[in-house]
Amino acid sequence: ATRAFGPGHEEIPEKYRAIGQPVLVGGSMGTCSYVLTGTAGAMNQTFGSTCHGAGRAMSRTRAMRELDSSEVMKQVKAHGVSARVASKRLVAEEAPASYKDVSAVVDTC
């Protein structure tokens, strides 16, 4: 979880205090990411915290076993994404299919 204090909270930097804590929720190589702000509801429902990313849909081990790194590179390239990796196995580990749908995750945060 990450901090998501609502508007007016004294621990938020002054320049963000009127709107709430800025929150970045990362997606994957194949999806969008979000820039959100904390809310008063977050303070009441989740003690001022929220998700900090899409979260894994499959383990790194399973992704490496089930996904073909070359195919993943072709798929992300077809969507205009450029990826440079130190090792081909990292491509499968970080493939879009390895992660949950970030939009669905944000809808529940």
C-alpha positions in Angstrom: 0.0 0.0 0.0 1.0 3.6 -0.4 0.0 6.8 1.4 -3.1 8.5 0.1 -4.0 11.2 2.6 -7.0 13.3 1.8 -7.2 17.1 1.3 -6.2 19.2 4.3 -4.0 16.6 6.0 -1.1 18.2 7.8 1.4 15.7 6.6 0.9 16.5 2.9 3.3 19.0 1.5 1.7 22.5 1.4 1.5 22.7 -2.4 -0.7 19.5 -2.5 -2.7 20.0 0.7 -5.7 21.5 -1.0 -6.2 18.5 -3.4 -4.8 15.5 -1.4 -1.7 13.3 -1.5 -0.6 12.6 -5.1 -0.6 8.9 -5.8 1.0 7.1 -8.7 -0.5 3.7 -9.7 1.7 1.9 -12.2 0.3 -0.4 -14.8 2.4 -2.6 -17.1 4.2 -2.4 -20.4 0.8 -3.0 -22.1 -1.5 -0.7 -20.1 -1.9 2.8 -18.8 -0.8 4.1 -15.4 -2.7 6.5 -13.1 -2.0 9.7 -11.3 -4.6 10.1 -8.5 -5.1 12.0 -5.3 -6.0 10.9 -1.8 -9.5 11.5 -0.6 -11.3 12.0 2.7 -13.0 8.6 2.0 -9.5 6.9 1.8 -8.8 8.3 5.3 -12.0 6.7 6.6 -12.0 3.4 4.7 -8.3 2.5 4.3 -6.5 4.6 7.0 -5.1 6.9 4.2 -3.6 4.2 2.0 -4.2 2.8 -1.4 -2.7 0.4 -4.0 0.6 1.3 -5.6 0.4 -0.7 -8.8 -1.6 -3.2 -10.7 -0.2 -6.2 -8.8 1.0 -9.5 -10.3 -1.5 -11.8 -11.9 1.1 -14.6 -12.0 4.3 -15.3 -10.3 7.6 -14.5 -11.9 8.4 -18.2 -12.1 5.1 -19.0 -13.8 5.5 -16.1 -16.2 8.9 -17.4 -17.3 7.5 -20.9 -17.7 4.3 -20.0 -19.6 5.2 -16.9 -21.6 7.5 -16.7 -24.6 9.8 -13.6 -24.3 10.2 -13.2 -28.0 6.4 -13.2 -28.5 6.0 -10.7 -25.6 8.5 -8.4 -27.3 6.6 -8.6 -30.6 3.3 -7.8 -28.8 4.5 -4.8 -26.9 6.4 -3.5 -30.0 3.1 -3.7 -32.0 1.6 -1.3 -29.4 4.4 1.2 -29.8 6.3 0.2 -26.7 10.1 0.0 -26.8 11.7 -2.3 -24.2 15.4 -2.8 -23.5 16.3 -5.6 -21.1 19.4 -7.0 -19.6 18.1 -10.5 -20.0 15.3 -12.1 -22.2 13.8 -13.8 -19.2 13.0 -10.4 -17.7 10.6 -9.8 -20.6 8.4 -12.7 -19.6 8.5 -11.7 -15.9 7.3 -8.2 -16.8 4.9 -9.1 -19.6 1.5 -7.4 -19.6 -0.1 -10.8 -19.0 1.9 -11.1 -15.8 -0.1 -8.2 -14.2 -3.6 -7.6 -13.2 -5.8 -5.1 -15.1 -4.7 -1.8 -13.6 -8.0 -0.1 -14.4 -9.9 -2.8 -12.5 -7.5 -2.5 -9.6 -7.9 1.3 -9.5 -11.7 0.9 -9.6 -11.5 -1.0 -6.3 -8.9 1.2 -4.6 
